[in-house]
Amino acid sequence: MTSSIIEWLTSASSWQGDGGIGARLLEHLMYTAIVLVLAAAIAIPLGLWVGHTGRGRWLVSLANALRAVPTLGLLFALVLWLGPRLSGELYFLLPSVIVLVLLAVPPLLSGTYAGVEAVDPAARDAAKGVGLSSGQVLRQVEIPCALPLMLSGLRSALLQVVATATIAAYVGLGGLGRFIIDGLAVQDYAQTAGGAVLVALLAVLLDLVASSVGRLVVSPGLRADPTRATHRRTPLRRSTAPTTGDTA
């Protein structure tokens, strides 16, 4: 089975045409980018507002509760509801994008809110003490300090969207999920497994890219250093050895 998967992945015919690996990969990346941009436009401003003001925490709980909604069931429900009102490519694209945005909002919202709320109150007080306005405190203190958790939420959302975007193939869209669905339909298990491998590799690659971007944009003082604990100074022990003195 492994050899047949490798043969399918490396075959020139698998990469050619509108249904080839290259074209499906670009479609998958396009869906992922659209969803993340829309989800970030909703979740990040809302998370900043909740974390900065302390109001509307119920919105974070509500967003997290949305994770319990079955993604595939919601997709079919939206297709049946919105389908008669749409035409062309939107018939398939809009329901899929809505479902994936609902999936990506909770980790982005939670990460942003938690990052802002976790900012040291002393840092806020110091910023206000030097005359910064509430908006300046948010932009110059809270957002830079919240970046590690915000990026953690972004990475979580990215992985979920890349993995779940395969369901778009169930309603006729493209992407790497097309190989999984079409392979099952014709019992071409090499194609099905190859599509799954491509999704997994894409998720790992995008996570590595997101991690590298995080190292560039996050201040070195805010990065977690797992080796820091091993380099702590050992406290000096008071010597109990008797001192040498002159005896009479």
CORCORPE-V124101 format. One record per backbone hydrogen bond with DSSP energy under -0.5 kcal/mol. NH is the residue of the N-H (numbers start at 1). CO is the residue of the C=O. Records with the same first field share a line. If there is no record, write none. Layout:
NH: CO ; CO
//
This chain:
5: 1
6: 2
7: 3
8: 4
9: 5
10: 6
11: 7
14: 11
15: 12
16: 12
20: 17
21: 14
24: 20
25: 21
26: 22
27: 23
28: 24
29: 25
30: 26
31: 27
32: 28
33: 29
34: 30
35: 31
36: 32
37: 33
38: 34
39: 35
40: 36
41: 37
42: 38
43: 39
44: 40
45: 40
46: 42
47: 43
48: 44
49: 45
50: 46
51: 47
52: 48
53: 49
54: 50
59: 56
60: 56 ; 57
61: 57
62: 58
63: 59
64: 60
65: 61
66: 62 ; 63
67: 64
68: 65
69: 66
74: 70
75: 71
76: 72
77: 73
78: 74
79: 75
80: 76
81: 77
82: 78
83: 78 ; 79
85: 82
86: 82 ; 83
90: 87
91: 88
92: 89
93: 89
94: 90
95: 90
96: 92
97: 93
98: 94
99: 95
100: 96
101: 97
102: 98
103: 99
104: 100
105: 101
106: 102
108: 104
109: 105
110: 106
111: 107
112: 108
113: 109
114: 110
115: 111
116: 112
117: 113
118: 114
119: 116
123: 120
124: 120
125: 121
126: 122
127: 123
128: 124
129: 125
130: 126
131: 128
132: 127
137: 133
138: 134
139: 135
140: 136
141: 137
142: 137
143: 138
145: 141
146: 142
147: 143
150: 146
151: 147
152: 148
153: 149
154: 150
155: 151
156: 152
157: 153
158: 154
159: 155
160: 156
161: 157
162: 158
163: 159
164: 160
165: 161
166: 163
167: 164
168: 165
169: 166
170: 167
171: 168
172: 169
173: 168
178: 175
179: 176
180: 176
181: 177
182: 178
183: 179
184: 180
185: 181
186: 182
187: 184
188: 183
189: 187
192: 188
193: 189
194: 190
195: 191
196: 192
197: 193
198: 194
199: 195
200: 196
201: 197
202: 198
203: 199
204: 200
205: 201
206: 202
207: 203
208: 204
209: 205
210: 206
211: 207
212: 208
213: 209
214: 210
215: 211
216: 212
217: 213
218: 214
222: 219
223: 219 ; 220
226: 224
228: 225
230: 227
231: 227 ; 228
232: 229
245: 243
//
